[in-house]
Amino acid sequence: MSKTQLLLHLVPIVGFFPSLWTLYRGQGSREQLAISRLSITLALTWLLSYLLLATGAATSDFFPLRLFILNSFLTSGYFLVSVWLILRLMQGKSGRLPGFSSLAERVLGKYLS
């Protein structure tokens, strides 16, 4: 059941909510807490970037198409990274992502654990 829960936490957008609940309760294995932090960090980074690019595209007179294209690349990247992490967990490998995992530990480790 634990591996299934880990996979659920990494589902794009939807996995944010079980991850937040896991960190809020503070219960779970060390790996589950780390995956939850990573999932929340990825989702919030994507959401913030998505909103900033969409706002920029809506208010820009010169670059709206380029910003919309960049926004679609960002969203595709978020989904591909999530699927890649799910596949790594299914293979029994680490669910860490260089850069984002350490950022998640530093930022969310203070507030949600």
N, C-alpha and C positions, 0 to 999 in steps of 0.2 A: 504494500500500500504506500510506503514511503516514496518509492520511485515514481509511482503514478502521481502522487502529490507534487513532487518536484517538477514533473513534466507539466502539470497543470499551472504551476507558478510561472512557467516560461511561455505560455501561450500569449501571443501579442494582444495587448489591450485588456483582454479578459483576465489574464493572470495577475494583473495589478491588484485586483480586489482580494483574492485569497492570500497574496503576498502581504498586503497591508494588514489583513486580519492576523496572519501568523506573527508578524512583527509586533502588532499591538498586544497580543496575548503574551508574547515573549516565550512561548513554548515551542519546542521543536528541536530537532537535532541541529548540530553546528552547521552541517551542510545545507539544511533546509533554511536556516536563518540567512546564510550567505546567499543562497539562490534568491530568496525573497528580497534581500537588499538590492541585488543586481537587477532583478525584474523591475522593481520600483524605480531605480535609477534610470534604467533604459526607457521605461515608459514616460517618466517625467521629462527626460531629456528630449525624447521624440516630441512630446506634446508641446513643450515650450518652443522648440525649434519650428515645429509645424505652425504654431500660432504666429510666431514672429515672421516667418516667410509668407504666410497667407496675408498678414496685415501689410507687409511690405509690398506684396504684389497688388493688393487692393488700392493702395495709396500711391503707387509709383506710376509715373507717366511714361517712363522710358523702358523699364525692365520687367513688366509684369509676366510676360511669357517665360522669361528665363527664371524668374523666381518660382513660378508654378512648376516648371520642369525640375528645378532643384528640390522643390518640396516633394515631388513624386519620387525622386531618387532617394531622398531621406526616408520616406515612408517605406519604400521597397527595401532599403537597407535595414531598417528596423525589423521588418518581417523576416528577412533572410538571416539576420543575426540570431533572431529568436529560434528559427527553425534549425539553424546550425547548432545552437546550444542544446536544443532538444535532442538532435541526433547524437551529439557527443555524450549526453547523459544516457541515452539508450545503449550506447556502446560501452558504457561503464567508465568513461573518461571524466576528467574534471569539468565542472561547469563554470570555471573562472574565465573571465574575459580581461586581458591585460588592459590596464588603465581604468576601465569602468569598475572592476571589482574592488580595486583599492580606493577609488573615489566613493563607491557605495559604502565601504567599511568606514571611511573617514567621516562622511557626511551623515549617513543614516545610522551608523553605529552609535553616535552620540545621542540621537533623539528617539530612536525607535527600538532600543534593545535594553 
